[in-house]
Amino acid sequence: MPDITKADVVIVGAGNAGLCAALAAAEGGASVVVLEKAPEHLRGGNTFFTGGLFRFAYNGWEEIQQLISLSQTERDGVDVGSYPAATYYDDIMRVTEGLADPELIDLVVHQSFPAMRWMRGQGVPWVLAYGRQAFKDNGKLRFWGGLIVEAVGGGKGLSDRLFELAARAGVTVRYQSKATDLLVGDDGAVHGVTYREPGGKRTIHCRAVVLACGGFEANPEMRARYLGPGWELAKVRGTRYNTGDGIRMALDAGAQPYGNWSGCHAVAWDLNAPPFGDRKIADLYQKHSYPFGLIVNIEGARFVDEGADFRNYTYAKYGREILKQPQRVAFQLFDQKTLHLLRDEYRIPQVSKVESPTIEGLAKGLGVDPQGLVRTVQGFNDAIQPGEFHPTVLDGKHTQGITPPKSNWALPLDTPPYVGFAVTCGITFTFGGLRVDAKAQVLDTEDTPLPGLYAAGELLGGLFYSNYPGGSGLMAGSVFGKIAGESAAAAAKTVAPAAGKNPR
Ligand SMILES: Cc1cc2nc3c(=O)[nH]c(=O)nc-3n(C[C@H](O)[C@H](O)[C@H](O)COP(=O)(O)OP(=O)(O)OC[C@H]3O[C@@H](n4cnc5c(N)ncnc54)[C@H](O)[C@@H]3O)c2cc1C
C-alpha cells in the first residue's frame, strides 16, 4: 500500500463507531484515513461479534417504516409498540443507578432515531429482530425490552456493509496499523498520529483525529488493575485488539479519565468458549435465557435473582456475579416446561450441556455438589407463590422466603429430564474511558476541549455504570461516531493544512 502521510481526518479503529465517524467525516467533505490494528481478515472489532441489535427511541410503525419496509401482511402479524425517548432515558438512568451523564445520555436518546435513519440513508439495511427479542402472543409477534431492530446479517453484516460504504465514500482503511501516540503540537492541538505497521513506525499528519479504538477489555493487565482482582481470568467475548490503546494515548495527551473505570459489561458465557471471540460462533456462546430457569454455583447455591427484570436489563451485570463464584463457574438449569423458550444460542453443537432424569444426576454430570443442588431446588420449588407465568411481561410470579428471591417467571424445577448449561464470565467491554462534550470533542482534566481530538464508541466514559440496557453500545457508537465525524470534518475546514501526502 502506498505511504500516506496526511489526511484531513484520521480515525483510529474500524468498528461501528469508527466507520460511522468515517462516513460522516467524508460526507462533511474531509479526506479520511482509518488506521486499524487488525489484519484485514480479522477486521470489524467487537462490532463484528455482535448480534447487530440497536436500541433507539421510536413512536410506533410510522417511524419503524422509515427504517424497514414491510408489507401489510407482515405488519398485521407484528406489534412493534413504541419506545418513547423518556422511557429510553429512564431505562439507562435506572440500570446505571442514576450515575450516567445526563447530557451524554440525552444525546444518545434523542439522536438515536436520527442516527438510525442516517445509517439507513447511507446504505445500512435494517430488519425486525424476530429471532431473539420477540415472542408470539395471541397470534402476534410482540417485542419486549425495548429492542426491536437489528442490522441485516447481524454484526458481521453490519461490519461488512460499513466497510463497503466507507470504500464507496473514498475512505482509506489501513490494516495492521496500530496507533501508538498522538502528535500534539506546541499549540496544544492534536495534529496527527504515530502508528506501527509491519514495515515499521509511521506518522500521519492531519487536522483532526477521532479515537474509536475500543475499551480495555482485551488487556488482562488493565482489567486486573481497574476492574479488580480475578478479572485477568475472564474470557473475552469479542476482539483481542481492544487493549485500551486509545484511552492511554488520550490520557497521555492530557485527556480526562471519566466514568465507571471499575465497571464493565460482562455476561454468562459458555464455560468452554475460547479465550477470545470465535468469528464463526460470534455471540452464540452467550447464554441469556436464565430468567426462565435457575442459576447455581458449583456448591449448588443460587446467587442472583434470575427474574429481577427482562434479560436486557440484567444480563450485562450478571457476568460479574459469576466471576465472584468459586472457580468462576455457574450453571443454568431448566426443565421441560421452559426448554422451548430458550434462545437459539442453547442449540449450537459447541454448547456445554448436560441432561438427566434426576436433579442428582444433573448435579453429577455438571460437577455440582448433588446434596447442595437438591436442597436448593427443593427450597426454591417450595418458595414459589401462586400466579400465572407469562414470558413476555414482568409477570410477578415470584418466590417468598428465600434469598436471593426470584421476582418474576418463578416456575418449579420439577419436570424431567432436566437440562443444565455450564457458564463462566465473558467480558464484553469496559465502561471507563474519556470524557467528551456534545460535539464528541475530548475534554482535558479541566473540562476544556482538546483541540483536534474527538472520540466515539466503547472508549467513552460516562455512559454506563455497573449495568447497561442491551443494544445501547452500538447505538451510542453510531450517535457519537456520527457527531465525531461531523465535528472533525468541520474542524478540519478551519485548521491549516497538514504537511505530507494526501490520500486523494
Ligand atoms: C459478543 C458481543 C455481542 C455484542 N452484541 C451487541 C449488540 O447486539 N448490540 C449492541 O449494541 N452492542 C453489542 N455488543 C457491544 C458492541 O460490540 C460494542 O458496543 C460496539 O461494537 C463497540 O463499537 P466500537 O466501534 O466502539 O468498537 P469496536 O467495534 O471494537 O472497534 C474498535 C476497533 O479499534 C481497533 N483498534 C484497537 N486498538 C487500536 C489501535 N491502537 N490502533 C488502531 N486500531 C485499533 C480494533 O481492532 C477494532 O477494530 C456486543 C459485544 C460483543 C463482544
The ligand as an SDF file (V2000), in Angstrom:
LIG
                    3D

 53 58  0  0  0  0  0  0  0  0999 V2000
  -20.2410  -10.9200   21.5280 C   0  0  0  0  0  0  0  0  0  0  0  0
  -20.7150   -9.4960   21.5770 C   0  0  0  0  0  0  0  0  0  0  0  0
  -22.0420   -9.1990   21.2790 C   0  0  0  0  0  0  0  0  0  0  0  0
  -22.4870   -7.8750   21.3310 C   0  0  0  0  0  0  0  0  0  0  0  0
  -23.7590   -7.5990   20.9270 N   0  0  0  0  0  0  0  0  0  0  0  0
  -24.1700   -6.3120   20.8800 C   0  0  0  0  0  0  0  0  0  0  0  0
  -25.4220   -5.9580   20.3240 C   0  0  0  0  0  0  0  0  0  0  0  0
  -26.1410   -6.7920   19.7560 O   0  0  0  0  0  0  0  0  0  0  0  0
  -25.8080   -4.6580   20.3930 N   0  0  0  0  0  0  0  0  0  0  0  0
  -25.0050   -3.6840   20.9320 C   0  0  0  0  0  0  0  0  0  0  0  0
  -25.4120   -2.5220   20.9870 O   0  0  0  0  0  0  0  0  0  0  0  0
  -23.7760   -3.9800   21.3930 N   0  0  0  0  0  0  0  0  0  0  0  0
  -23.3460   -5.2550   21.3730 C   0  0  0  0  0  0  0  0  0  0  0  0
  -22.0840   -5.5380   21.8210 N   0  0  0  0  0  0  0  0  0  0  0  0
  -21.2360   -4.4110   22.2490 C   0  0  0  0  0  0  0  0  0  0  0  0
  -20.6500   -3.7720   20.9790 C   0  0  0  0  0  0  0  0  0  0  0  0
  -19.7540   -4.6790   20.4190 O   0  0  0  0  0  0  0  0  0  0  0  0
  -19.8960   -2.5290   21.2060 C   0  0  0  0  0  0  0  0  0  0  0  0
  -20.6320   -1.6330   21.9610 O   0  0  0  0  0  0  0  0  0  0  0  0
  -19.5710   -1.8400   19.8770 C   0  0  0  0  0  0  0  0  0  0  0  0
  -19.3820   -2.7410   18.8270 O   0  0  0  0  0  0  0  0  0  0  0  0
  -18.3170   -1.0880   20.0170 C   0  0  0  0  0  0  0  0  0  0  0  0
  -18.0090   -0.4530   18.8090 O   0  0  0  0  0  0  0  0  0  0  0  0
  -16.6550    0.3400   18.7090 P   0  0  0  0  0  0  0  0  0  0  0  0
  -16.5900    0.8360   17.3120 O   0  0  0  0  0  0  0  0  0  0  0  0
  -16.5060    1.2970   19.8330 O   0  0  0  0  0  0  0  0  0  0  0  0
  -15.5240   -0.7670   18.9710 O   0  0  0  0  0  0  0  0  0  0  0  0
  -15.0600   -1.9780   18.0510 P   0  0  0  0  0  0  0  0  0  0  0  0
  -16.1180   -2.4360   17.1550 O   0  0  0  0  0  0  0  0  0  0  0  0
  -14.4420   -2.9730   18.9490 O   0  0  0  0  0  0  0  0  0  0  0  0
  -13.9320   -1.3260   17.1370 O   0  0  0  0  0  0  0  0  0  0  0  0
  -12.6990   -0.9020   17.6900 C   0  0  0  0  0  0  0  0  0  0  0  0
  -11.6300   -1.1280   16.6440 C   0  0  0  0  0  0  0  0  0  0  0  0
  -10.4130   -0.4840   17.0700 O   0  0  0  0  0  0  0  0  0  0  0  0
   -9.3240   -1.2930   16.6810 C   0  0  0  0  0  0  0  0  0  0  0  0
   -8.1480   -0.9030   17.4810 N   0  0  0  0  0  0  0  0  0  0  0  0
   -7.8950   -1.1540   18.7850 C   0  0  0  0  0  0  0  0  0  0  0  0
   -6.7210   -0.5880   19.1420 N   0  0  0  0  0  0  0  0  0  0  0  0
   -6.2440    0.0410   18.0460 C   0  0  0  0  0  0  0  0  0  0  0  0
   -5.0590    0.7990   17.7770 C   0  0  0  0  0  0  0  0  0  0  0  0
   -4.1280    1.0340   18.7160 N   0  0  0  0  0  0  0  0  0  0  0  0
   -4.8840    1.3000   16.5150 N   0  0  0  0  0  0  0  0  0  0  0  0
   -5.7940    1.0660   15.5230 C   0  0  0  0  0  0  0  0  0  0  0  0
   -6.9230    0.3440   15.7370 N   0  0  0  0  0  0  0  0  0  0  0  0
   -7.1490   -0.1520   16.9840 C   0  0  0  0  0  0  0  0  0  0  0  0
   -9.8020   -2.7040   16.9300 C   0  0  0  0  0  0  0  0  0  0  0  0
   -9.0530   -3.6350   16.1950 O   0  0  0  0  0  0  0  0  0  0  0  0
  -11.2650   -2.6050   16.4590 C   0  0  0  0  0  0  0  0  0  0  0  0
  -11.3830   -2.9420   15.1030 O   0  0  0  0  0  0  0  0  0  0  0  0
  -21.6010   -6.8440   21.7400 C   0  0  0  0  0  0  0  0  0  0  0  0
  -20.2740   -7.1400   22.0020 C   0  0  0  0  0  0  0  0  0  0  0  0
  -19.8190   -8.4440   21.9010 C   0  0  0  0  0  0  0  0  0  0  0  0
  -18.3630   -8.7230   22.1610 C   0  0  0  0  0  0  0  0  0  0  0  0
  1  2  1  0
  2  3  1  0
  2 52  2  0
  3  4  2  0
  4  5  1  0
  4 50  1  0
  5  6  2  0
  6  7  1  0
  6 13  1  0
  7  8  2  0
  7  9  1  0
  9 10  1  0
 10 11  2  0
 10 12  1  0
 12 13  2  0
 13 14  1  0
 14 15  1  0
 14 50  1  0
 15 16  1  0
 16 17  1  0
 16 18  1  0
 18 19  1  0
 18 20  1  0
 20 21  1  0
 20 22  1  0
 22 23  1  0
 23 24  1  0
 24 25  2  0
 24 26  1  0
 24 27  1  0
 27 28  1  0
 28 29  2  0
 28 30  1  0
 28 31  1  0
 31 32  1  0
 32 33  1  0
 33 34  1  0
 33 48  1  0
 34 35  1  0
 35 36  1  0
 35 46  1  0
 36 37  1  0
 36 45  1  0
 37 38  2  0
 38 39  1  0
 39 40  1  0
 39 45  2  0
 40 41  1  0
 40 42  2  0
 42 43  1  0
 43 44  2  0
 44 45  1  0
 46 47  1  0
 46 48  1  0
 48 49  1  0
 50 51  2  0
 51 52  1  0
 52 53  1  0
M  END
$$$$
